[in-house]
Amino acid sequence: MGMWELVVILIVGLIVLGPERLPVAIRTVSRWIRTVKSVANSVKAEVNEELRVHELHTNLKKAEQQNMNNLAPELQESVDELKKAAESVRHSYQTDATDKHSKKD
């Protein structure tokens, strides 16, 4: 908006609202504008974060598919250990769930 457009809006507002209500109306409108901008920026930040997370997840999947066969021996051992640990945790949860289910019957 240009300078002259703002002047015209202020003059029309002064005529319509009067000198007593114009400052209150300006403050109210400026609060609305700030609130709308804040919400828009918040939504924009959330969308950007979700897109970044999705892109990182996609890149990680691609890297896993391409490089799992090309890992150094030390890294392959670490991956194997992590897989074993995950399997043991999953097995213990499955065992606990089976035990609890059989006790209920």
C-alpha positions as CSV (number, residue, x, y, z in Angstrom):
1,M,0.0,0.0,0.0
2,G,1.3,3.4,-0.9
3,M,1.5,6.5,1.2
4,W,-1.5,8.2,-0.4
5,E,-3.7,5.1,0.0
6,L,-3.0,5.2,3.7
7,V,-3.8,8.9,3.9
8,V,-7.1,8.3,2.1
9,I,-8.0,5.4,4.5
10,L,-7.1,7.5,7.5
11,I,-9.3,10.4,6.3
12,V,-12.2,8.1,5.5
13,G,-11.8,6.4,8.9
14,L,-11.7,9.8,10.6
15,I,-14.9,10.9,8.9
16,V,-16.7,7.6,9.5
17,L,-15.5,6.8,13.1
18,G,-14.7,10.2,14.4
19,P,-11.5,11.3,16.3
20,E,-12.4,9.4,19.5
21,R,-13.0,6.0,18.0
22,L,-10.4,6.0,15.3
23,P,-7.4,5.3,17.5
24,V,-9.2,2.4,19.1
25,A,-10.2,1.0,15.7
26,I,-6.6,1.3,14.5
27,R,-5.3,-0.6,17.5
28,T,-7.9,-3.3,17.1
29,V,-7.2,-3.7,13.4
30,S,-3.4,-3.8,14.1
31,R,-3.9,-6.5,16.7
32,W,-5.9,-8.6,14.3
33,I,-3.2,-8.2,11.6
34,R,-0.5,-9.2,14.1
35,T,-2.5,-12.2,15.2
36,V,-3.2,-13.3,11.6
37,K,0.5,-12.9,10.7
38,S,1.6,-14.8,13.8
39,V,-0.8,-17.7,13.0
40,A,0.4,-17.7,9.4
41,N,4.0,-17.8,10.4
42,S,3.3,-20.6,12.9
43,V,1.6,-22.7,10.3
44,K,4.4,-22.0,7.8
45,A,7.0,-23.0,10.3
46,E,5.1,-26.3,11.1
47,V,4.7,-27.1,7.5
48,N,8.4,-26.4,6.8
49,E,9.4,-28.6,9.7
50,E,7.2,-31.5,8.6
51,L,8.5,-31.2,5.0
52,R,12.1,-31.2,6.4
53,V,11.4,-34.3,8.6
54,H,9.8,-36.1,5.6
55,E,12.7,-35.3,3.4
56,L,15.2,-36.5,6.0
57,H,13.2,-39.7,6.5
58,T,13.1,-40.3,2.7
59,N,16.8,-39.6,2.4
60,L,17.5,-42.0,5.3
61,K,15.5,-44.7,3.7
62,K,17.4,-44.2,0.4
63,A,20.7,-44.3,2.2
64,E,19.8,-47.4,4.1
65,Q,18.7,-49.2,0.9
66,Q,21.9,-48.2,-1.0
67,N,24.5,-48.4,1.7
68,M,23.6,-51.3,3.9
69,N,25.7,-53.6,1.7
70,N,28.6,-51.1,1.5
71,L,29.1,-50.5,5.3
72,A,32.5,-50.8,6.9
73,P,32.9,-53.9,9.0
74,E,32.9,-51.9,12.3
75,L,29.6,-50.2,11.2
76,Q,28.1,-53.5,10.1
77,E,28.9,-55.0,13.5
78,S,27.2,-52.0,15.2
79,V,24.2,-52.4,13.0
80,D,24.0,-56.1,13.8
81,E,24.3,-55.4,17.5
82,L,21.5,-52.8,17.3
83,K,19.3,-55.3,15.4
84,K,20.0,-58.0,18.1
85,A,19.1,-55.5,20.9
86,A,15.9,-54.5,19.1
87,E,15.0,-58.1,18.6
88,S,15.6,-59.0,22.2
89,V,13.5,-56.0,23.4
90,R,10.7,-56.9,21.0
91,H,10.9,-60.6,22.1
92,S,10.7,-59.6,25.8
93,Y,7.6,-57.5,25.1
94,Q,6.0,-60.3,23.2
95,T,6.7,-62.7,26.0
96,D,5.3,-60.3,28.6
97,A,2.2,-59.7,26.5
98,T,1.7,-63.5,26.0
99,D,2.2,-64.1,29.8
100,K,-0.4,-61.4,30.7
101,H,-2.8,-62.7,28.1
102,S,-2.6,-66.3,29.3
103,K,-3.1,-65.2,33.0
104,K,-6.3,-63.4,32.0
105,D,-7.7,-66.6,30.5
